[in-house]
């Protein structure tokens, strides 16, 4: 049986600590719509690698501080 994975993100938290940046501002800085940022935050859409890096660059953090790729099948440690 194949492993199942999910991608989670810290975009809302990062926006909060970036002077409560709006979704619209982040969208403008990364060249996407506010609806796209909202969908990513809610886990309803997985961004392209290009967009994931753009988001990380906006916040000045490594990509793995924005996104986490984790297995749903492995036991929690």
N, CA, C and O atoms as a Maestro MAE file, in Angstrom:
{
 s_m_m2io_version
 :::
 2.0.0
}

f_m_ct {
 s_m_title
 :::
 protein
 m_atom[308] {
  # First column is atom index #
  i_m_mmod_type
  r_m_x_coord
  r_m_y_coord
  r_m_z_coord
  i_m_residue_number
  s_m_chain_name
  s_m_pdb_residue_name
  s_m_pdb_atom_name
  i_m_atomic_number
  :::
  1 25 0.848 -1.190 0.000 1 A "UNK " " N  " 7
  2 3 0.000 0.000 0.000 1 A "UNK " " CA " 6
  3 2 0.890 1.250 0.000 1 A "UNK " " C  " 6
  4 15 1.787 1.361 0.836 1 A "UNK " " O  " 8
  5 25 0.657 2.186 -0.919 2 A "UNK " " N  " 7
  6 3 1.499 3.383 -0.987 2 A "UNK " " CA " 6
  7 2 1.280 4.291 0.220 2 A "UNK " " C  " 6
  8 15 0.208 4.330 0.823 2 A "UNK " " O  " 8
  9 25 2.338 5.011 0.537 3 A "UNK " " N  " 7
  10 3 2.235 5.975 1.629 3 A "UNK " " CA " 6
  11 2 1.371 7.152 1.204 3 A "UNK " " C  " 6
  12 15 1.320 7.520 0.031 3 A "UNK " " O  " 8
  13 25 0.701 7.727 2.181 4 A "UNK " " N  " 7
  14 3 -0.095 8.933 1.947 4 A "UNK " " CA " 6
  15 2 0.654 10.103 2.585 4 A "UNK " " C  " 6
  16 15 1.227 9.975 3.667 4 A "UNK " " O  " 8
  17 25 0.638 11.232 1.904 5 A "UNK " " N  " 7
  18 3 1.348 12.414 2.378 5 A "UNK " " CA " 6
  19 2 0.436 13.627 2.334 5 A "UNK " " C  " 6
  20 15 -0.566 13.650 1.619 5 A "UNK " " O  " 8
  21 25 0.804 14.628 3.112 6 A "UNK " " N  " 7
  22 3 0.114 15.910 3.036 6 A "UNK " " CA " 6
  23 2 1.141 17.021 3.142 6 A "UNK " " C  " 6
  24 15 2.201 16.861 3.747 6 A "UNK " " O  " 8
  25 25 0.804 18.138 2.545 7 A "UNK " " N  " 7
  26 3 1.644 19.324 2.641 7 A "UNK " " CA " 6
  27 2 0.909 20.324 3.516 7 A "UNK " " C  " 6
  28 15 -0.221 20.713 3.224 7 A "UNK " " O  " 8
  29 25 1.565 20.731 4.589 8 A "UNK " " N  " 7
  30 3 0.997 21.749 5.467 8 A "UNK " " CA " 6
  31 2 1.824 23.019 5.296 8 A "UNK " " C  " 6
  32 15 2.923 22.984 4.743 8 A "UNK " " O  " 8
  33 25 1.290 24.133 5.773 9 A "UNK " " N  " 7
  34 3 2.036 25.385 5.623 9 A "UNK " " CA " 6
  35 2 1.848 26.293 6.828 9 A "UNK " " C  " 6
  36 15 0.930 26.129 7.631 9 A "UNK " " O  " 8
  37 25 2.746 27.247 6.919 10 A "UNK " " N  " 7
  38 3 2.752 28.233 7.993 10 A "UNK " " CA " 6
  39 2 2.503 29.644 7.460 10 A "UNK " " C  " 6
  40 15 2.919 30.625 8.076 10 A "UNK " " O  " 8
  41 25 1.829 29.742 6.324 11 A "UNK " " N  " 7
  42 3 1.659 31.050 5.694 11 A "UNK " " CA " 6
  43 2 0.895 32.013 6.589 11 A "UNK " " C  " 6
  44 15 1.294 33.169 6.731 11 A "UNK " " O  " 8
  45 25 -0.192 31.560 7.191 12 A "UNK " " N  " 7
  46 3 -0.969 32.468 8.047 12 A "UNK " " CA " 6
  47 2 -0.115 33.006 9.186 12 A "UNK " " C  " 6
  48 15 -0.162 34.200 9.485 12 A "UNK " " O  " 8
  49 25 0.655 32.148 9.818 13 A "UNK " " N  " 7
  50 3 1.533 32.563 10.916 13 A "UNK " " CA " 6
  51 2 2.588 33.542 10.415 13 A "UNK " " C  " 6
  52 15 2.850 34.559 11.058 13 A "UNK " " O  " 8
  53 25 3.187 33.243 9.284 14 A "UNK " " N  " 7
  54 3 4.202 34.138 8.724 14 A "UNK " " CA " 6
  55 2 3.613 35.490 8.357 14 A "UNK " " C  " 6
  56 15 4.255 36.521 8.556 14 A "UNK " " O  " 8
  57 25 2.400 35.496 7.826 15 A "UNK " " N  " 7
  58 3 1.747 36.771 7.509 15 A "UNK " " CA " 6
  59 2 1.504 37.579 8.784 15 A "UNK " " C  " 6
  60 15 1.694 38.795 8.803 15 A "UNK " " O  " 8
  61 25 1.087 36.899 9.835 16 A "UNK " " N  " 7
  62 3 0.831 37.572 11.109 16 A "UNK " " CA " 6
  63 2 2.099 38.263 11.613 16 A "UNK " " C  " 6
  64 15 2.065 39.419 12.033 16 A "UNK " " O  " 8
  65 25 3.217 37.536 11.564 17 A "UNK " " N  " 7
  66 3 4.475 38.098 12.064 17 A "UNK " " CA " 6
  67 2 5.123 39.079 11.096 17 A "UNK " " C  " 6
  68 15 6.122 39.713 11.435 17 A "UNK " " O  " 8
  69 25 4.572 39.208 9.910 18 A "UNK " " N  " 7
  70 3 5.043 40.196 8.933 18 A "UNK " " CA " 6
  71 2 4.083 41.386 8.954 18 A "UNK " " C  " 6
  72 15 3.543 41.794 7.925 18 A "UNK " " O  " 8
  73 25 3.888 41.926 10.150 19 A "UNK " " N  " 7
  74 3 2.990 43.083 10.329 19 A "UNK " " CA " 6
  75 2 1.580 42.808 9.838 19 A "UNK " " C  " 6
  76 15 0.926 43.676 9.260 19 A "UNK " " O  " 8
  77 25 1.120 41.575 10.080 20 A "UNK " " N  " 7
  78 3 -0.223 41.157 9.687 20 A "UNK " " CA " 6
  79 2 -0.485 41.418 8.199 20 A "UNK " " C  " 6
  80 15 -1.513 41.975 7.813 20 A "UNK " " O  " 8
  81 25 0.490 40.990 7.376 21 A "UNK " " N  " 7
  82 3 0.370 41.128 5.920 21 A "UNK " " CA " 6
  83 2 -0.940 40.505 5.449 21 A "UNK " " C  " 6
  84 15 -1.323 39.426 5.902 21 A "UNK " " O  " 8
  85 25 -1.611 41.183 4.552 22 A "UNK " " N  " 7
  86 3 -2.865 40.646 4.030 22 A "UNK " " CA " 6
  87 2 -2.594 39.582 2.971 22 A "UNK " " C  " 6
  88 15 -1.511 39.516 2.390 22 A "UNK " " O  " 8
  89 25 -3.599 38.759 2.739 23 A "UNK " " N  " 7
  90 3 -3.501 37.791 1.647 23 A "UNK " " CA " 6
  91 2 -3.320 38.514 0.320 23 A "UNK " " C  " 6
  92 15 -2.582 38.050 -0.550 23 A "UNK " " O  " 8
  93 25 -3.990 39.647 0.165 24 A "UNK " " N  " 7
  94 3 -3.897 40.416 -1.080 24 A "UNK " " CA " 6
  95 2 -2.471 40.897 -1.311 24 A "UNK " " C  " 6
  96 15 -1.965 40.815 -2.430 24 A "UNK " " O  " 8
  97 25 -1.820 41.395 -0.272 25 A "UNK " " N  " 7
  98 3 -0.439 41.864 -0.416 25 A "UNK " " CA " 6
  99 2 0.482 40.718 -0.798 25 A "UNK " " C  " 6
  100 15 1.311 40.862 -1.696 25 A "UNK " " O  " 8
  101 25 0.345 39.576 -0.124 26 A "UNK " " N  " 7
  102 3 1.170 38.418 -0.463 26 A "UNK " " CA " 6
  103 2 0.903 37.977 -1.897 26 A "UNK " " C  " 6
  104 15 1.831 37.616 -2.622 26 A "UNK " " O  " 8
  105 25 -0.341 38.005 -2.299 27 A "UNK " " N  " 7
  106 3 -0.701 37.641 -3.676 27 A "UNK " " CA " 6
  107 2 -0.011 38.564 -4.676 27 A "UNK " " C  " 6
  108 15 0.550 38.099 -5.668 27 A "UNK " " O  " 8
  109 25 -0.052 39.863 -4.417 28 A "UNK " " N  " 7
  110 3 0.580 40.827 -5.316 28 A "UNK " " CA " 6
  111 2 2.089 40.618 -5.384 28 A "UNK " " C  " 6
  112 15 2.685 40.717 -6.456 28 A "UNK " " O  " 8
  113 25 2.704 40.332 -4.244 29 A "UNK " " N  " 7
  114 3 4.157 40.134 -4.203 29 A "UNK " " CA " 6
  115 2 4.604 38.847 -4.897 29 A "UNK " " C  " 6
  116 15 5.758 38.730 -5.308 29 A "UNK " " O  " 8
  117 25 3.695 37.888 -5.026 30 A "UNK " " N  " 7
  118 3 4.058 36.606 -5.636 30 A "UNK " " CA " 6
  119 2 3.431 36.399 -7.015 30 A "UNK " " C  " 6
  120 15 3.707 35.397 -7.675 30 A "UNK " " O  " 8
  121 25 2.596 37.334 -7.453 31 A "UNK " " N  " 7
  122 3 2.038 37.271 -8.801 31 A "UNK " " CA " 6
  123 2 0.879 36.313 -8.983 31 A "UNK " " C  " 6
  124 15 0.660 35.788 -10.075 31 A "UNK " " O  " 8
  125 25 0.124 36.083 -7.890 32 A "UNK " " N  " 7
  126 3 -1.059 35.213 -7.981 32 A "UNK " " CA " 6
  127 2 -2.261 35.962 -7.412 32 A "UNK " " C  " 6
  128 15 -2.130 37.100 -6.962 32 A "UNK " " O  " 8
  129 25 -3.418 35.332 -7.432 33 A "UNK " " N  " 7
  130 3 -4.616 35.971 -6.883 33 A "UNK " " CA " 6
  131 2 -4.711 35.744 -5.371 33 A "UNK " " C  " 6
  132 15 -4.091 34.835 -4.819 33 A "UNK " " O  " 8
  133 25 -5.501 36.591 -4.728 34 A "UNK " " N  " 7
  134 3 -5.754 36.423 -3.298 34 A "UNK " " CA " 6
  135 2 -6.423 35.079 -3.044 34 A "UNK " " C  " 6
  136 15 -6.164 34.430 -2.031 34 A "UNK " " O  " 8
  137 25 -7.279 34.669 -3.964 35 A "UNK " " N  " 7
  138 3 -7.977 33.388 -3.816 35 A "UNK " " CA " 6
  139 2 -6.993 32.219 -3.823 35 A "UNK " " C  " 6
  140 15 -7.205 31.227 -3.125 35 A "UNK " " O  " 8
  141 25 -5.926 32.327 -4.602 36 A "UNK " " N  " 7
  142 3 -4.901 31.282 -4.627 36 A "UNK " " CA " 6
  143 2 -4.191 31.206 -3.283 36 A "UNK " " C  " 6
  144 15 -3.970 30.115 -2.757 36 A "UNK " " O  " 8
  145 25 -3.833 32.357 -2.723 37 A "UNK " " N  " 7
  146 3 -3.176 32.375 -1.411 37 A "UNK " " CA " 6
  147 2 -4.109 31.777 -0.364 37 A "UNK " " C  " 6
  148 15 -3.673 30.988 0.474 37 A "UNK " " O  " 8
  149 25 -5.373 32.141 -0.405 38 A "UNK " " N  " 7
  150 3 -6.350 31.603 0.535 38 A "UNK " " CA " 6
  151 2 -6.443 30.076 0.421 38 A "UNK " " C  " 6
  152 15 -6.444 29.372 1.431 38 A "UNK " " O  " 8
  153 25 -6.520 29.576 -0.802 39 A "UNK " " N  " 7
  154 3 -6.627 28.129 -1.010 39 A "UNK " " CA " 6
  155 2 -5.378 27.395 -0.512 39 A "UNK " " C  " 6
  156 15 -5.482 26.304 0.048 39 A "UNK " " O  " 8
  157 25 -4.206 27.988 -0.713 40 A "UNK " " N  " 7
  158 3 -2.969 27.372 -0.216 40 A "UNK " " CA " 6
  159 2 -2.994 27.336 1.311 40 A "UNK " " C  " 6
  160 15 -2.702 26.304 1.915 40 A "UNK " " O  " 8
  161 25 -3.339 28.453 1.928 41 A "UNK " " N  " 7
  162 3 -3.400 28.519 3.397 41 A "UNK " " CA " 6
  163 2 -4.332 27.456 3.967 41 A "UNK " " C  " 6
  164 15 -4.032 26.847 4.994 41 A "UNK " " O  " 8
  165 25 -5.450 27.238 3.307 42 A "UNK " " N  " 7
  166 3 -6.447 26.280 3.792 42 A "UNK " " CA " 6
  167 2 -6.115 24.834 3.428 42 A "UNK " " C  " 6
  168 15 -6.837 23.915 3.816 42 A "UNK " " O  " 8
  169 25 -5.027 24.629 2.687 43 A "UNK " " N  " 7
  170 3 -4.645 23.282 2.296 43 A "UNK " " CA " 6
  171 2 -5.487 22.709 1.174 43 A "UNK " " C  " 6
  172 15 -5.497 21.496 0.960 43 A "UNK " " O  " 8
  173 25 -6.196 23.573 0.455 44 A "UNK " " N  " 7
  174 3 -7.044 23.114 -0.644 44 A "UNK " " CA " 6
  175 2 -6.315 23.124 -1.980 44 A "UNK " " C  " 6
  176 15 -6.818 22.604 -2.976 44 A "UNK " " O  " 8
  177 25 -5.130 23.718 -1.993 45 A "UNK " " N  " 7
  178 3 -4.351 23.833 -3.222 45 A "UNK " " CA " 6
  179 2 -2.883 23.716 -2.862 45 A "UNK " " C  " 6
  180 15 -2.426 24.325 -1.895 45 A "UNK " " O  " 8
  181 25 -2.142 22.934 -3.639 46 A "UNK " " N  " 7
  182 3 -0.702 22.798 -3.440 46 A "UNK " " CA " 6
  183 2 -0.004 23.679 -4.475 46 A "UNK " " C  " 6
  184 15 -0.213 23.510 -5.677 46 A "UNK " " O  " 8
  185 25 0.822 24.616 -4.014 47 A "UNK " " N  " 7
  186 3 1.466 25.528 -4.964 47 A "UNK " " CA " 6
  187 2 2.542 24.829 -5.784 47 A "UNK " " C  " 6
  188 15 3.073 23.789 -5.392 47 A "UNK " " O  " 8
  189 25 2.847 25.422 -6.925 48 A "UNK " " N  " 7
  190 3 3.982 24.952 -7.716 48 A "UNK " " CA " 6
  191 2 5.256 25.212 -6.911 48 A "UNK " " C  " 6
  192 15 5.258 26.000 -5.966 48 A "UNK " " O  " 8
  193 25 6.319 24.547 -7.296 49 A "UNK " " N  " 7
  194 3 7.589 24.764 -6.614 49 A "UNK " " CA " 6
  195 2 8.027 26.221 -6.776 49 A "UNK " " C  " 6
  196 15 8.549 26.820 -5.837 49 A "UNK " " O  " 8
  197 25 7.818 26.780 -7.947 50 A "UNK " " N  " 7
  198 3 8.155 28.179 -8.203 50 A "UNK " " CA " 6
  199 2 7.415 29.107 -7.233 50 A "UNK " " C  " 6
  200 15 8.024 29.990 -6.630 50 A "UNK " " O  " 8
  201 25 6.121 28.908 -7.087 51 A "UNK " " N  " 7
  202 3 5.333 29.747 -6.186 51 A "UNK " " CA " 6
  203 2 5.733 29.517 -4.729 51 A "UNK " " C  " 6
  204 15 5.790 30.466 -3.947 51 A "UNK " " O  " 8
  205 25 6.008 28.281 -4.363 52 A "UNK " " N  " 7
  206 3 6.430 27.993 -2.989 52 A "UNK " " CA " 6
  207 2 7.708 28.763 -2.659 52 A "UNK " " C  " 6
  208 15 7.825 29.328 -1.571 52 A "UNK " " O  " 8
  209 25 8.670 28.790 -3.589 53 A "UNK " " N  " 7
  210 3 9.902 29.544 -3.358 53 A "UNK " " CA " 6
  211 2 9.640 31.044 -3.301 53 A "UNK " " C  " 6
  212 15 10.245 31.744 -2.489 53 A "UNK " " O  " 8
  213 25 8.747 31.547 -4.152 54 A "UNK " " N  " 7
  214 3 8.419 32.975 -4.116 54 A "UNK " " CA " 6
  215 2 7.841 33.367 -2.759 54 A "UNK " " C  " 6
  216 15 8.178 34.419 -2.215 54 A "UNK " " O  " 8
  217 25 6.973 32.521 -2.218 55 A "UNK " " N  " 7
  218 3 6.386 32.804 -0.905 55 A "UNK " " CA " 6
  219 2 7.477 32.826 0.168 55 A "UNK " " C  " 6
  220 15 7.502 33.721 1.012 55 A "UNK " " O  " 8
  221 25 8.372 31.848 0.134 56 A "UNK " " N  " 7
  222 3 9.471 31.804 1.101 56 A "UNK " " CA " 6
  223 2 10.354 33.042 0.991 56 A "UNK " " C  " 6
  224 15 10.781 33.594 2.005 56 A "UNK " " O  " 8
  225 25 10.627 33.477 -0.229 57 A "UNK " " N  " 7
  226 3 11.463 34.659 -0.443 57 A "UNK " " CA " 6
  227 2 10.802 35.908 0.118 57 A "UNK " " C  " 6
  228 15 11.476 36.745 0.718 57 A "UNK " " O  " 8
  229 25 9.497 36.046 -0.066 58 A "UNK " " N  " 7
  230 3 8.784 37.205 0.480 58 A "UNK " " CA " 6
  231 2 8.995 37.313 1.990 58 A "UNK " " C  " 6
  232 15 9.195 38.405 2.522 58 A "UNK " " O  " 8
  233 25 8.949 36.169 2.672 59 A "UNK " " N  " 7
  234 3 9.100 36.178 4.124 59 A "UNK " " CA " 6
  235 2 10.555 36.083 4.573 59 A "UNK " " C  " 6
  236 15 10.842 36.210 5.763 59 A "UNK " " O  " 8
  237 25 11.471 35.862 3.642 60 A "UNK " " N  " 7
  238 3 12.884 35.794 3.981 60 A "UNK " " CA " 6
  239 2 13.255 34.577 4.809 60 A "UNK " " C  " 6
  240 15 14.130 34.646 5.672 60 A "UNK " " O  " 8
  241 25 12.584 33.461 4.542 61 A "UNK " " N  " 7
  242 3 12.850 32.230 5.283 61 A "UNK " " CA " 6
  243 2 13.066 31.083 4.300 61 A "UNK " " C  " 6
  244 15 12.655 31.174 3.143 61 A "UNK " " O  " 8
  245 25 13.711 29.998 4.752 62 A "UNK " " N  " 7
  246 3 13.852 28.826 3.888 62 A "UNK " " CA " 6
  247 2 12.483 28.209 3.590 62 A "UNK " " C  " 6
  248 15 11.551 28.327 4.385 62 A "UNK " " O  " 8
  249 25 12.382 27.565 2.460 63 A "UNK " " N  " 7
  250 3 11.103 26.988 2.038 63 A "UNK " " CA " 6
  251 2 10.559 25.996 3.069 63 A "UNK " " C  " 6
  252 15 9.344 25.871 3.223 63 A "UNK " " O  " 8
  253 25 11.447 25.291 3.776 64 A "UNK " " N  " 7
  254 3 10.955 24.303 4.747 64 A "UNK " " CA " 6
  255 2 10.428 24.934 6.024 64 A "UNK " " C  " 6
  256 15 9.912 24.233 6.894 64 A "UNK " " O  " 8
  257 25 10.551 26.257 6.148 65 A "UNK " " N  " 7
  258 3 9.890 26.957 7.254 65 A "UNK " " CA " 6
  259 2 8.486 27.412 6.852 65 A "UNK " " C  " 6
  260 15 7.696 27.832 7.698 65 A "UNK " " O  " 8
  261 25 8.188 27.325 5.573 66 A "UNK " " N  " 7
  262 3 6.857 27.684 5.074 66 A "UNK " " CA " 6
  263 2 6.013 26.426 4.872 66 A "UNK " " C  " 6
  264 15 4.847 26.378 5.265 66 A "UNK " " O  " 8
  265 25 6.621 25.405 4.253 67 A "UNK " " N  " 7
  266 3 5.893 24.189 3.896 67 A "UNK " " CA " 6
  267 2 6.525 22.960 4.539 67 A "UNK " " C  " 6
  268 15 7.744 22.876 4.688 67 A "UNK " " O  " 8
  269 25 5.672 22.007 4.917 68 A "UNK " " N  " 7
  270 3 6.152 20.728 5.440 68 A "UNK " " CA " 6
  271 2 5.431 19.613 4.687 68 A "UNK " " C  " 6
  272 15 4.212 19.637 4.518 68 A "UNK " " O  " 8
  273 25 6.204 18.654 4.249 69 A "UNK " " N  " 7
  274 3 5.688 17.482 3.530 69 A "UNK " " CA " 6
  275 2 5.818 16.308 4.483 69 A "UNK " " C  " 6
  276 15 6.928 15.877 4.795 69 A "UNK " " O  " 8
  277 25 4.681 15.784 4.949 70 A "UNK " " N  " 7
  278 3 4.771 14.723 5.940 70 A "UNK " " CA " 6
  279 2 3.880 13.543 5.596 70 A "UNK " " C  " 6
  280 15 2.853 13.676 4.932 70 A "UNK " " O  " 8
  281 25 4.309 12.392 6.070 71 A "UNK " " N  " 7
  282 3 3.582 11.158 5.834 71 A "UNK " " CA " 6
  283 2 2.415 11.052 6.801 71 A "UNK " " C  " 6
  284 15 2.541 11.375 7.982 71 A "UNK " " O  " 8
  285 25 1.287 10.599 6.294 72 A "UNK " " N  " 7
  286 3 0.128 10.352 7.145 72 A "UNK " " CA " 6
  287 2 0.134 8.914 7.658 72 A "UNK " " C  " 6
  288 15 -0.659 8.563 8.531 72 A "UNK " " O  " 8
  289 25 1.022 8.084 7.122 73 A "UNK " " N  " 7
  290 3 1.055 6.664 7.481 73 A "UNK " " CA " 6
  291 2 2.092 6.325 8.545 73 A "UNK " " C  " 6
  292 15 1.958 5.311 9.229 73 A "UNK " " O  " 8
  293 25 3.114 7.148 8.697 74 A "UNK " " N  " 7
  294 3 4.149 6.793 9.663 74 A "UNK " " CA " 6
  295 2 3.696 7.144 11.078 74 A "UNK " " C  " 6
  296 15 2.973 8.119 11.285 74 A "UNK " " O  " 8
  297 25 4.129 6.342 12.046 75 A "UNK " " N  " 7
  298 3 3.742 6.618 13.430 75 A "UNK " " CA " 6
  299 2 4.321 7.937 13.916 75 A "UNK " " C  " 6
  300 15 5.427 8.321 13.536 75 A "UNK " " O  " 8
  301 25 3.573 8.614 14.748 76 A "UNK " " N  " 7
  302 3 4.034 9.872 15.330 76 A "UNK " " CA " 6
  303 2 5.116 9.593 16.357 76 A "UNK " " C  " 6
  304 15 4.990 8.669 17.160 76 A "UNK " " O  " 8
  305 25 6.178 10.387 16.336 77 A "UNK " " N  " 7
  306 3 7.257 10.232 17.309 77 A "UNK " " CA " 6
  307 2 7.331 11.424 18.203 77 A "UNK " " C  " 6
  308 15 8.182 11.478 19.091 77 A "UNK " " O  " 8
  :::
 }
 m_bond[307] {
  # First column is bond index #
  i_m_from
  i_m_to
  i_m_order
  :::
  1 1 2 1
  2 2 3 1
  3 3 4 2
  4 3 5 1
  5 5 6 1
  6 6 7 1
  7 7 8 2
  8 7 9 1
  9 9 10 1
  10 10 11 1
  11 11 12 2
  12 11 13 1
  13 13 14 1
  14 14 15 1
  15 15 16 2
  16 15 17 1
  17 17 18 1
  18 18 19 1
  19 19 20 2
  20 19 21 1
  21 21 22 1
  22 22 23 1
  23 23 24 2
  24 23 25 1
  25 25 26 1
  26 26 27 1
  27 27 28 2
  28 27 29 1
  29 29 30 1
  30 30 31 1
  31 31 32 2
  32 31 33 1
  33 33 34 1
  34 34 35 1
  35 35 36 2
  36 35 37 1
  37 37 38 1
  38 38 39 1
  39 39 40 2
  40 39 41 1
  41 41 42 1
  42 42 43 1
  43 43 44 2
  44 43 45 1
  45 45 46 1
  46 46 47 1
  47 47 48 2
  48 47 49 1
  49 49 50 1
  50 50 51 1
  51 51 52 2
  52 51 53 1
  53 53 54 1
  54 54 55 1
  55 55 56 2
  56 55 57 1
  57 57 58 1
  58 58 59 1
  59 59 60 2
  60 59 61 1
  61 61 62 1
  62 62 63 1
  63 63 64 2
  64 63 65 1
  65 65 66 1
  66 66 67 1
  67 67 68 2
  68 67 69 1
  69 69 70 1
  70 70 71 1
  71 71 72 2
  72 71 73 1
  73 73 74 1
  74 74 75 1
  75 75 76 2
  76 75 77 1
  77 77 78 1
  78 78 79 1
  79 79 80 2
  80 79 81 1
  81 81 82 1
  82 82 83 1
  83 83 84 2
  84 83 85 1
  85 85 86 1
  86 86 87 1
  87 87 88 2
  88 87 89 1
  89 89 90 1
  90 90 91 1
  91 91 92 2
  92 91 93 1
  93 93 94 1
  94 94 95 1
  95 95 96 2
  96 95 97 1
  97 97 98 1
  98 98 99 1
  99 99 100 2
  100 99 101 1
  101 101 102 1
  102 102 103 1
  103 103 104 2
  104 103 105 1
  105 105 106 1
  106 106 107 1
  107 107 108 2
  108 107 109 1
  109 109 110 1
  110 110 111 1
  111 111 112 2
  112 111 113 1
  113 113 114 1
  114 114 115 1
  115 115 116 2
  116 115 117 1
  117 117 118 1
  118 118 119 1
  119 119 120 2
  120 119 121 1
  121 121 122 1
  122 122 123 1
  123 123 124 2
  124 123 125 1
  125 125 126 1
  126 126 127 1
  127 127 128 2
  128 127 129 1
  129 129 130 1
  130 130 131 1
  131 131 132 2
  132 131 133 1
  133 133 134 1
  134 134 135 1
  135 135 136 2
  136 135 137 1
  137 137 138 1
  138 138 139 1
  139 139 140 2
  140 139 141 1
  141 141 142 1
  142 142 143 1
  143 143 144 2
  144 143 145 1
  145 145 146 1
  146 146 147 1
  147 147 148 2
  148 147 149 1
  149 149 150 1
  150 150 151 1
  151 151 152 2
  152 151 153 1
  153 153 154 1
  154 154 155 1
  155 155 156 2
  156 155 157 1
  157 157 158 1
  158 158 159 1
  159 159 160 2
  160 159 161 1
  161 161 162 1
  162 162 163 1
  163 163 164 2
  164 163 165 1
  165 165 166 1
  166 166 167 1
  167 167 168 2
  168 167 169 1
  169 169 170 1
  170 170 171 1
  171 171 172 2
  172 171 173 1
  173 173 174 1
  174 174 175 1
  175 175 176 2
  176 175 177 1
  177 177 178 1
  178 178 179 1
  179 179 180 2
  180 179 181 1
  181 181 182 1
  182 182 183 1
  183 183 184 2
  184 183 185 1
  185 185 186 1
  186 186 187 1
  187 187 188 2
  188 187 189 1
  189 189 190 1
  190 190 191 1
  191 191 192 2
  192 191 193 1
  193 193 194 1
  194 194 195 1
  195 195 196 2
  196 195 197 1
  197 197 198 1
  198 198 199 1
  199 199 200 2
  200 199 201 1
  201 201 202 1
  202 202 203 1
  203 203 204 2
  204 203 205 1
  205 205 206 1
  206 206 207 1
  207 207 208 2
  208 207 209 1
  209 209 210 1
  210 210 211 1
  211 211 212 2
  212 211 213 1
  213 213 214 1
  214 214 215 1
  215 215 216 2
  216 215 217 1
  217 217 218 1
  218 218 219 1
  219 219 220 2
  220 219 221 1
  221 221 222 1
  222 222 223 1
  223 223 224 2
  224 223 225 1
  225 225 226 1
  226 226 227 1
  227 227 228 2
  228 227 229 1
  229 229 230 1
  230 230 231 1
  231 231 232 2
  232 231 233 1
  233 233 234 1
  234 234 235 1
  235 235 236 2
  236 235 237 1
  237 237 238 1
  238 238 239 1
  239 239 240 2
  240 239 241 1
  241 241 242 1
  242 242 243 1
  243 243 244 2
  244 243 245 1
  245 245 246 1
  246 246 247 1
  247 247 248 2
  248 247 249 1
  249 249 250 1
  250 250 251 1
  251 251 252 2
  252 251 253 1
  253 253 254 1
  254 254 255 1
  255 255 256 2
  256 255 257 1
  257 257 258 1
  258 258 259 1
  259 259 260 2
  260 259 261 1
  261 261 262 1
  262 262 263 1
  263 263 264 2
  264 263 265 1
  265 265 266 1
  266 266 267 1
  267 267 268 2
  268 267 269 1
  269 269 270 1
  270 270 271 1
  271 271 272 2
  272 271 273 1
  273 273 274 1
  274 274 275 1
  275 275 276 2
  276 275 277 1
  277 277 278 1
  278 278 279 1
  279 279 280 2
  280 279 281 1
  281 281 282 1
  282 282 283 1
  283 283 284 2
  284 283 285 1
  285 285 286 1
  286 286 287 1
  287 287 288 2
  288 287 289 1
  289 289 290 1
  290 290 291 1
  291 291 292 2
  292 291 293 1
  293 293 294 1
  294 294 295 1
  295 295 296 2
  296 295 297 1
  297 297 298 1
  298 298 299 1
  299 299 300 2
  300 299 301 1
  301 301 302 1
  302 302 303 1
  303 303 304 2
  304 303 305 1
  305 305 306 1
  306 306 307 1
  307 307 308 2
  :::
 }
}
